[in-house]
Amino acid sequence: MRAIRAGEVPRDGGTAIQEEVDRPVFRGNGADDYVCVSCGNVLAVSMQPEQMTKKVRIRCARCSTVNVSVIDGWELRKR
């Protein structure tokens, strides 16, 4: 994950808000866990890269940093 940049607003995207520090926002069936870039808090577990696109942002319950995936799922498909 990385922090969003000033003015970065994904088209058709949204921000999920983590309400409890100990409870990830998303659970999937993949191999990757995603943590907050600022504090290391777990935001999403067992996700596949295609599920964590730049349209999906997560605000950390611990430090309020808004995180976005470093690699967009669309970029993965182009490789």
C-alpha distance (Angstrom), angle and dihedral (degrees) to the residues before:
residue distance angle dihedral
M1 . . .
R2 3.77 . .
A3 3.79 134.9 .
I4 3.79 115.6 -95.9
R5 3.78 117.6 -104.2
A6 3.79 123.2 -119.0
G7 3.81 109.0 -82.7
E8 3.81 93.3 9.5
V9 3.79 106.5 142.4
P10 3.79 118.1 162.3
R11 3.76 117.7 -138.2
D12 3.81 109.4 -111.3
G13 3.80 90.0 1.0
G14 3.74 134.2 129.5
T15 3.78 143.2 -166.9
A16 3.78 120.5 -115.9
I17 3.79 113.1 -151.1
Q18 3.77 117.5 -141.7
E19 3.81 105.0 -140.5
E20 3.81 99.7 -174.8
V21 3.81 123.9 39.9
D22 3.80 93.8 -141.2
R23 3.81 95.0 47.0
P24 3.83 119.9 77.8
V25 3.80 115.9 -136.6
F26 3.80 94.1 -134.3
R27 3.81 135.4 30.0
G28 3.78 121.2 -170.4
N29 3.77 140.7 162.6
G30 3.80 100.2 -104.4
A31 3.77 135.0 98.4
D32 3.81 103.2 -105.5
D33 3.78 132.3 87.8
Y34 3.80 119.4 -162.3
V35 3.81 122.8 -146.2
C36 3.79 134.2 -171.9
V37 3.79 113.1 -88.7
S38 3.82 91.7 -139.3
C39 3.80 106.0 42.6
G40 3.82 107.6 9.6
N41 3.80 94.5 -118.3
V42 3.84 112.9 157.2
L43 3.82 109.5 -108.7
A44 3.82 103.9 168.5
V45 3.81 131.7 11.4
S46 3.80 134.6 -156.9
M47 3.78 94.1 4.9
Q48 3.79 129.9 158.9
P49 3.83 116.1 -131.0
E50 3.82 90.7 -118.7
Q51 3.81 88.9 61.9
M52 3.80 94.5 54.1
T53 3.80 103.8 63.8
K54 3.79 127.5 156.8
K55 3.80 87.4 -96.4
V56 3.81 89.1 69.3
R57 3.78 114.6 77.0
I58 3.80 125.3 173.1
R59 3.81 127.1 -159.1
C60 3.80 110.8 -146.4
A61 3.81 116.8 -125.3
R62 3.81 92.0 -148.0
C63 3.82 103.0 50.8
S64 3.86 104.8 5.1
T65 3.81 93.4 -123.3
V66 3.80 112.1 151.8
N67 3.82 107.1 -133.1
V68 3.79 131.5 -163.8
S69 3.80 129.8 -174.3
V70 3.79 114.4 -89.3
I71 3.81 92.5 -140.3
D72 3.77 118.9 41.8
G73 3.82 116.6 -136.9
W74 3.82 89.3 -126.8
E75 3.80 89.3 58.6
L76 3.79 89.7 53.1
R77 3.80 92.2 54.5
K78 3.82 91.5 53.2
R79 3.82 92.2 59.1
